[in-house]
Amino acid sequence: MSIGDLTEFIPPPSVAAKPNWPLVEAQLGTELPFEYKMIVDAFGLGTFGGIMTLFTPMAERSHLNLISHHEYVQANLHLYSGFIDYPIFPDRGGLLAFGACENWEMFYWITEGKPNEWPILLNEQRGPRYDRFEVTLSEFMTGLLRQELKPSVLADDYGSLVTSEFEPIH
């Protein structure tokens, strides 16, 4: 699966704001996966398929802003300690949140190795259960939207909520 599979399933809007990626990466202190940048450049901020939202660096709402959300996690590490068996980025192999499902099941990159190879962790809402996926972002998104991935942390009927639309968030 590729970004082409994702844009075939959900066509991007005609215009999307593009962030200054070198500045964003300097603020975070890491390079970001190429596919993430391509998807954000193509779609901007919004909800994919009625079920998932990627955090973007240009979101005005802090809980949807990639950088602000990470700063919140860093400032509130006590809320996360012992929650999941992974450290928080920038620690080696730490989690870096990049999105969420509609019920706030969180998407994280596990920042081990090269950014384009970072595994993805899907964490249940306010709980310790998670699923780890060794896939690219477009494979993860397309797999969820086509219901080819079956995460244990999502309701069995999550697929009944999936649409083939992108809803921009303003």
GIURJO-V96032 format. One record per backbone hydrogen bond with DSSP energy under -0.5 kcal/mol. NH is the residue of the N-H (numbers start at 1). CO is the residue of the C=O. E is the energy in kcal/mol with one decimal. If there is no record, write none. Layout:
<<NH:CO:E> <NH:CO:E>>
This chain:
<<6:2:-1.6> <7:3:-2.9> <8:4:-1.5> <9:5:-1.8> <10:6:-3.0> <21:19:-1.3> <24:20:-2.3> <25:21:-2.9> <26:22:-1.8> <27:23:-2.4> <28:24:-2.2> <29:25:-1.9> <30:25:-1.5> <37:33:-1.8> <38:34:-2.3> <39:35:-2.8> <40:36:-2.8> <41:37:-2.5> <42:38:-2.0> <43:39:-2.7> <44:40:-1.9> <47:167:-2.5> <48:52:-3.9> <49:47:-0.5> <49:165:-2.5> <51:48:-2.1> <52:48:-1.9> <53:100:-2.8> <54:46:-0.7> <55:98:-2.8> <56:64:-2.0> <59:56:-1.2> <62:60:-0.5> <64:61:-1.9> <65:61:-0.6> <65:62:-0.8> <66:56:-1.1> <66:64:-0.5> <69:65:-3.1> <70:66:-1.5> <71:67:-2.4> <72:68:-2.2> <73:69:-2.3> <74:70:-2.6> <75:71:-2.2> <76:72:-1.2> <76:73:-0.6> <77:74:-0.9> <79:76:-2.0> <80:76:-0.5> <80:77:-1.5> <81:77:-1.7> <83:80:-2.1> <84:80:-0.7> <86:84:-1.1> <89:95:-2.3> <91:88:-2.0> <93:111:-1.5> <94:91:-2.5> <95:87:-2.5> <96:109:-2.0> <98:107:-2.4> <99:107:-1.1> <100:53:-2.3> <101:105:-2.6> <102:51:-1.5> <104:101:-2.1> <106:123:-1.4> <107:99:-3.1> <108:121:-2.5> <109:96:-2.3> <110:119:-2.4> <111:94:-2.6> <111:109:-0.8> <112:110:-2.8> <117:114:-2.4> <118:115:-1.4> <119:110:-0.6> <120:133:-2.8> <121:108:-2.8> <122:131:-2.9> <123:106:-2.7> <123:121:-0.6> <124:129:-2.7> <127:124:-1.1> <131:122:-2.3> <133:120:-3.4> <135:133:-1.1> <140:136:-2.4> <141:137:-3.0> <142:138:-2.6> <143:139:-2.4> <144:140:-2.3> <145:141:-2.7> <146:142:-2.7> <147:144:-0.8> <148:143:-2.4> <149:143:-1.8> <154:151:-0.9> <158:155:-2.1> <160:157:-2.0> <161:158:-1.9> <162:159:-0.9> <163:49:-2.1> <167:47:-2.5> <168:166:-0.7> <169:45:-2.2> <170:168:-0.5>>
